[in-house]
Amino acid sequence: MLTETEVLEQWIEYCLPVIKEQHEQDGIVDRPARRESWCNFIDHLEKNGHITEDLAFNIDANVCDL
């Protein structure tokens, strides 16, 4: 099982670059895109057994400030 820190590190490594490329070419943070990506990532990890249901329910990160 992944820890909360590992989850955030993976999102930063795998998801954030895609968000920046697709939605933030102008340099402006796309808050809705980041939050949606984060929620989808958490759902994916929980459904595939990489994190517990409890962690999925309680995890939060301020992905808009990264």
C-alpha positions in Angstrom: 0.0 0.0 0.0 1.1 3.5 -0.8 1.5 6.2 1.8 0.0 9.7 1.5 3.4 11.1 0.7 4.0 8.5 -2.0 0.6 9.2 -3.6 1.4 12.9 -3.8 4.8 12.2 -5.2 3.4 10.0 -7.9 0.7 12.5 -8.9 3.4 15.2 -9.2 5.5 12.9 -11.3 2.9 11.4 -13.6 -0.1 13.7 -13.7 1.0 17.2 -13.1 3.2 17.4 -16.3 0.2 16.3 -18.4 -2.0 19.0 -16.7 0.6 21.7 -17.4 1.0 20.6 -21.0 -2.7 20.3 -21.8 -4.3 23.1 -19.7 -1.7 25.5 -18.5 0.3 26.5 -21.6 -0.4 30.1 -20.7 1.2 29.7 -17.3 -2.0 30.1 -15.4 -2.9 27.3 -12.9 -6.0 25.5 -14.0 -7.4 24.7 -10.6 -10.4 22.7 -11.8 -8.2 20.5 -14.0 -5.8 19.9 -11.2 -8.5 19.0 -8.7 -10.3 16.7 -11.2 -7.0 14.9 -12.0 -6.2 14.5 -8.3 -9.7 13.0 -7.6 -9.5 10.7 -10.6 -6.0 9.6 -9.5 -7.1 8.8 -6.0 -10.2 6.9 -7.3 -7.9 4.9 -9.6 -5.5 4.0 -6.8 -8.2 2.9 -4.4 -10.1 0.9 -7.0 -6.9 -0.9 -8.0 -5.9 -1.7 -4.4 -2.9 0.7 -4.1 -4.4 2.6 -1.3 -7.0 1.8 1.3 -10.6 3.1 1.2 -9.9 5.0 4.4 -6.9 6.8 2.9 -8.8 7.6 -0.3 -11.6 9.1 1.7 -9.3 11.2 3.9 -6.4 12.1 1.7 -6.1 15.7 0.5 -3.4 17.8 -1.0 -3.4 21.4 -2.2 -2.5 20.4 -5.7 -3.3 23.9 -7.0 -0.3 25.4 -5.2 2.3 23.0 -6.6 
